[in-house]
């Protein structure tokens, strides 16, 4: 069996590895001239780490990950701590795998390196997918240069503006969420005493919030700031924003945040879009995964992790099914409820982090702070449904 995968990002590469491990022939078609990721941080929670371990990617990552001491929330202006939940020691004990922070480029490189050991010629760059076709026995990708590729199935891992999804379900517009985001990566040595804490830290504020993490064994500080804005900024990960605009968006915030922004060589900004859960993710021999199927806000740090989960479950479903169509259907049925819940949870978290009024902040963050100090296990328990999920057994669990 041969799978044609449109998109060489995290989801596409993970899908290729998962299928190759099950004996499939795989080809990955990436529109960029080279596999490359921009400087941004990811949080890989235990549910994602289990997939990376199963894929054999972990040995390629061990030099690059950072395990935060805790997950915490602070007020954006004062820096006052709302809660501090131990994570480095807790994650392995409670959820059976570490909670890690990693540079997106390092994860992409590790996935590419692992795939290269299994299928050295699997990835083709500079291939822009424009359409697909299918018969009862074959699926075909068409490219902008007039070329084609044939296989048994097509996996659309081509992101928010998926050409595969557009042909499958018709043209539509993603929903602007009313939020735009800033991101920057700065060497920790450049920040001195104002480096962010060695945690996964949410900085909450009025209609905006920030997240700080550390990457590459603690040598880099990562900042993502989300700001409510009526009109969307231009789309695209590679669009550079003005430092003055970023400083204005977080004016008066804690020196950890203002210093990160001031020291950043580059500040990128992009509009945040999502989609309502789709009614289906496949059409016979063609299926969707990752952001092509279920884009979400970054407020639960689950976007990349959900793509990893998709990759494993999809490979299992296709490999065990009596037909490609049946495999895609089983994959959708196993994943749709979970990804829809995480989409909703991510949107809800953004609202929680953006409490505008002083009364709202006291009313919500006060009980949260008390609960975290008195019964931290209950706060951890709220994440059990996310972090205990094991994609490797998802299909068996679903039955």
N, C-alpha and C positions, 0 to 999 in steps of 0.2 A: 504494500500500500504506500502511496506517495501523497504527502500533504504539501500544498503550496501556501506559504504564509506571507501575507501582505503586511509588511511592517517589521523593522528590525530593532524595535525598542525592547523594553524589559519583558513585556508580555509575549511578543513574537519570538524572542530568543528562548525564553523559558519553555514555550510551547514546542519549539523545535527540539530542545533537549529532551523534554518529557516523551515526545513521540519517538525520537531516535532510540531512547532507552527501551522502548517497547517494540523495536524492530522495524519502525517505519523509515522510509526514505523521506527526507525533508529538504525543501528549498525555501530560503527566506529572501524576500525581495524588499530592499530598503531604497527609498527614493533619494536619500542624501548620498553625496558622492563617497562618503566614508561613514562607518559606524562611529558616532561620536555623541557624547552627552555633555550638556552644559554644567557649569559649576553650581550644583544645588544639592542640598542634603535630603536624605530620606530617613525615615524611621522604620525599621523592620521589626515588627513585633513577633512574639513567639510563633504565631500561626504562619507567618511568612518565612521565618527561619527554618521551620520544619520542611517546607517545600524546598528551600535552597539546599538543605542537607540531603534530602531525598534525590535531588538532581545531581548531587556530587559537586556543587559549586562552592561549598564552604571552604575547602582547602585553598581556593583562589582568592578568598576574602579575608582570611584571618589577620593579615597584616594591615588591613584597611578599616576594620570596624572599631567602633567605640561603644562601650557599654556604659550607659549613664547610671550614676548612683541612684537616681530617683526620678520620678515624675512629679513636677510641682507646678503650682500656679502662684503668680505674684501680680500685684497691681502695677499697671504700666507706668504710672507716674512716680509713685512713692517707692516701688520695689518691695512693698510689704508682702510677706508671704501669706498666702491663703491656706495652702496645704502643701505637704511634702511627704510623698509616699515612697518608701524604699523600693527600688526596682532591681538593682544589680544582684542582690542576694535573693530577692523574692521571686523573680521571674522563672528561674530554673526550677525552684522548689514548687511553685504553685502551678505553673503552666508547662513545665517540662522542656523549656528552651529559653535562650536568652532574649532580652529586649536590646536591640542594637541601633546605632546610628551610623549611617554610611553615606559617602559621597555618591551621587547618582552615577557619575562617570565610572567610579570603581566597581559598582555593581554591574553596569553594562559591560565593562571590560572582562569581569569575571565570568559572566554568562557567555560572552563571545569566546573566551578562552576554553571554557568547558565544551561548548559546541564544537570548537575546532578539533578537540581530541576525539570526538565521536564522528564528525562528518566534516572533514577539512574544507570541502568546497561547497558547503551548504549556503553560504551567504553571498548574495549578489547585490552590490550597491549601484546607485545611479539608475535604478529601475523604478519608474513611476507607473503605478498601477492606475489604469483608467476605467476598466470594466471587467466583468466576468461573463462567462457563458457556461452552460452545462447541458449534458445529455443524461440519459439513464445510466451511463457507465463512466462518464468523464467530466471533470471540471477544468475550465480553461481560464487563465488570467490573460488579460490584454494590457499592453504597455503603450506609453506615449510614442515610442519609436516604431510602432507597428508590429513589434514582436509579440509572441505568445508563449505560454507555458502550460503544459497539460499535467494533470494529476488525478487522484481519486477524490480529493476534497480541497476546499479553499478555506483558510482561516483568516478572517479580517481582524488583524491586530494593528490597524492603521489609525487609531486614535479618534479624537473628538469629531474631526471632519472626515470620517471614514468614507472613502469612495465605495467600498463594499456595502456599507450600510445604506448609503444613499440610493444605490441601484436596487438593493433588496427591499427597502421600505419606503422609498420615495424621498424627494428633497424636503427638508425641513430645516428649521433654525434651532440651534441649541438655545436654552434659556439663559439669559444673563441673570446672574444671581444677585446683582446689586453690589457686588464686591470686586475689588481689584487687589492685586497682590504685588508686593515688592520682595525681592530676594537678593541676598549678597553673601559672599563667603570672604572671610578675612583671616589672615594668619593670627593665631592666638598671641604670638610674641609681639605683634604690633599693638595689642590692646592693653598690655600691662596689667595693672590691678583691676581694670574694668572689663576683663574677659568674662564672658557669661559663665554661670556656674556649670559644673560637670553633670548636668541633668538634662532632661527634656522639659523645658520650662515654657509655659504659656504666660504671657504678660497681657493681662486683660485691661481693656479701656473702653472709652465712650465711642461706640460705633466703629471700633477697630481693635485689633489685638496683634501681638507679635509672638513668635516662637523662636527660641534660641536652642541650638544643639551644638555638639562638638563632633568633628569628623576626623578621619585619618589618625586614629590613636590619640586624639586630643590636640592635634597640631593646628586644626582649622576651626574657626567659629562660624556657624551658619545662622543666618537670620532670614526669617520669612515674616512679612508684615501684611496683614489683610485689612483693608480699609473700605468701608461702605462708600459707594459713589453712585450717584443716580445714572450717569452716562458711562458706558463702558469705555475703558482704555482700549487701545489697539490690541488685537490679539497676537499671540506669538511669544514663545519662550525667549526668543533672541532679541527682543525689543528693549533697547536701553532707555532708562528713564533719567530724569534730571535729579541730581543729588539735592538740589534746593527744594524740589517738590517732595522728595522723601523726608527731608528734614522738617518741612512744614507739616507733613502728615503726622509726624511723631514729635512735634514741638512740645517741650516741657516734660518729656518722658524721662525715665530714669537714665542716668549716665551710661549704664551698660548698653542701652539701646541707642542713645544718641552717638556714642563713641563708635559703635559698630557701623552706623550709617556714615559717620564722618570719615572713617578709615577705609571704607570700601572703595576699591578702584573702579568697580562697575556695579551699578544698581539696575537690575532688570525689573520691568513691571509688566503685568499682563492681566487682562480681564478674566474673571472666573465664570465659567459656564457649566451647566449641567443639563441633564435631560430627565424627563419623567421616565419611569421604568418602561422599557419597550415590551410590546405584546409578544414578541418572539425574537429569537436571536439567530434563526437559521432559515434557509430555504433549500431543502433537499441536501445538496452536497456543499453548501456554502454556509459558514457560521461566523459569528462575531465573538470577540472576547475583549477584556480590559475596557479601556475608555471608549472603544467603538461600541460597546454594549451598555456600559453603565458608568459614565463619567460622574465624578463626585467632588465635592469641596475637600480641601486638604485638612479639615478640622478634626478628623479622627486619625490622621496619618495612615490611611488605609488604601490609598489609590494604587500604589505599586504592589502592595501586599495582595490586594484582591486580584490583580492581574496574575500574580504568581499562583494563587489558589486556582484561578480559572485554568491556567495552563495544565496543572496536574489533573484536575477533575476532567477536563476535556480530553486529555490523552487517555485516561482510564476509560472514559465513556466510549470514545471512538474505537479503542482497541478491543473492548469486550462486547461490542454491539454486533448484531446480525447484519446491519447495514449502516452506511454513513449517516443517512437520514435519522435512523433510530438512535445512533450515538449522539448526534447533536441534540436531539430531543431530550434524551436522558440527562445530558449535561445541563441544558437549560432548566429542567425540572429540579435538578439538584442545587442549582446556584441562584435562581431568580429571587427567592424569598430572602436569602442572606444578603445579596448585594443591594436589594431594594431597602432593606433595613439599615444597612450601613450608609447608603445614600442619605436616608432621612436623618440618621444619627449625626452625620457630618454637618448637615444644614442646621440641626438643632444645636450642636456645639458652637457653631459660629454665633448664633443668637445669644447663647449663654456667655460667651467671651466678650460680647459687645454691649453689656448692660450700660445704659446711658445715664440714668438718674442715680443720685447718691442713695436714695431709698431702695431702688432696685438692687444696687450692689450689696447693701447691707442685708437686705432680705434674702438674697440668694447666696452670697458668698459666706455670710456669717454662719449659717447652719452647716455649709460645706466644710468650713474650717474646723468647727467643733467636731463634726463627725469624723473627719480625717484624723484628728488627734485622739479621740476617745475610742473609736472602733475602725481603725484603718482597714481591717479585714473586710468590712462591708463595702468600702470604697473599691478595694481590689476586686471584690466579688462582682461589681457592676461591669467589669471587663471580662469576666469569665467566658461569656458567650462569644466574645470576639477572639480572645487569645487562646482558648482551649480547642478551638476548631482545628481539626486535622484533615487537610485536603486529601491526605493519603488514604483515608478510610471513609471519605465523604459519601461515596456511592453505596458502600455497604451500610453505612449509618442511615442513609436515606431510605433504604429498603427494610 
